[in-house]
């Protein structure tokens, strides 16, 4: 058996499935693409490949071609050089390239489409089997409210959430510090956990000051800057608050209508 | 300000299903220092059971039209 050629043929067979996986796990779920075991990758690539090849093998007959499995068998298993098989590849090189290019292209589009449909119709929120392994995404974006197992509901839609406010308890050598501010970014680690969070308009206070200072406001120190990045390994726990902005009153000041707003928790 | 696309995080499209962390309105507010401070004060007041209504600055309002 020609091991090198067999490997190439198996790779070509799995290529549509690999392309499907790569484009199914994109953006917020891209880390999951790299996370799976070899067996997991093989299985999740094998099934889409099998489906797509089955469709393509049937479809090529429309164009008066057919897949000769005898030749494929020769190429994979033949101990000796099988000239007729190589000549066949040479003869039909263009259709073979078109076959593989089109199947990979469709696999890419199918991967994107499947992910889009699952996210658009919130199937991953309602059916656990379709849920992505990036559990932090569902917490950070508030989408876990729509899980079947969610212990409580919110009247507002998850999409009504306008901003995320975070309290992060951080362990330092000088004591435990509570940071709070707007969540403006987060990064996932290669293991799928949180790597870091980025906050804006941050203030902090030492918990040890709670017993010393009477005024609550005196305990806070405003941190100036654009964003504050906190590595996850320093975080003891995180408190997430989901807010929206609502109008509260409209005043007529010198013929100019001024509308006031306030931030309220989604409920 | 009326209920508009400014109030929601944009929906999924063919190339992007990852909703941004803030609505367009909040993104504009956070881009203006004064509005960002006001919004933070509003949240911190709400957490203490108080109210801190704020007026969106003219600059930010123009971007939200």
Boltz contact constraints between the chains, C-beta under 6 A:
constraints:
  - contact:
      token1: [A, 27]
      token2: [B, 18]
      max_distance: 6.0
  - contact:
      token1: [A, 28]
      token2: [B, 18]
      max_distance: 6.0
  - contact:
      token1: [A, 119]
      token2: [B, 12]
      max_distance: 6.0
  - contact:
      token1: [A, 119]
      token2: [B, 17]
      max_distance: 6.0
  - contact:
      token1: [A, 120]
      token2: [B, 12]
      max_distance: 6.0
  - contact:
      token1: [A, 159]
      token2: [B, 8]
      max_distance: 6.0
  - contact:
      token1: [A, 162]
      token2: [B, 23]
      max_distance: 6.0
  - contact:
      token1: [A, 162]
      token2: [B, 26]
      max_distance: 6.0
  - contact:
      token1: [A, 163]
      token2: [B, 22]
      max_distance: 6.0
  - contact:
      token1: [A, 163]
      token2: [B, 26]
      max_distance: 6.0
  - contact:
      token1: [A, 164]
      token2: [B, 21]
      max_distance: 6.0
  - contact:
      token1: [A, 165]
      token2: [B, 43]
      max_distance: 6.0
  - contact:
      token1: [A, 183]
      token2: [B, 21]
      max_distance: 6.0
  - contact:
      token1: [A, 201]
      token2: [B, 36]
      max_distance: 6.0
  - contact:
      token1: [A, 201]
      token2: [B, 40]
      max_distance: 6.0
  - contact:
      token1: [A, 248]
      token2: [B, 53]
      max_distance: 6.0
  - contact:
      token1: [A, 258]
      token2: [B, 55]
      max_distance: 6.0
  - contact:
      token1: [A, 260]
      token2: [B, 53]
      max_distance: 6.0
  - contact:
      token1: [A, 260]
      token2: [B, 55]
      max_distance: 6.0
  - contact:
      token1: [A, 262]
      token2: [B, 42]
      max_distance: 6.0
  - contact:
      token1: [A, 262]
      token2: [B, 53]
      max_distance: 6.0
  - contact:
      token1: [A, 263]
      token2: [B, 42]
      max_distance: 6.0
  - contact:
      token1: [A, 263]
      token2: [B, 43]
      max_distance: 6.0
  - contact:
      token1: [A, 263]
      token2: [B, 46]
      max_distance: 6.0
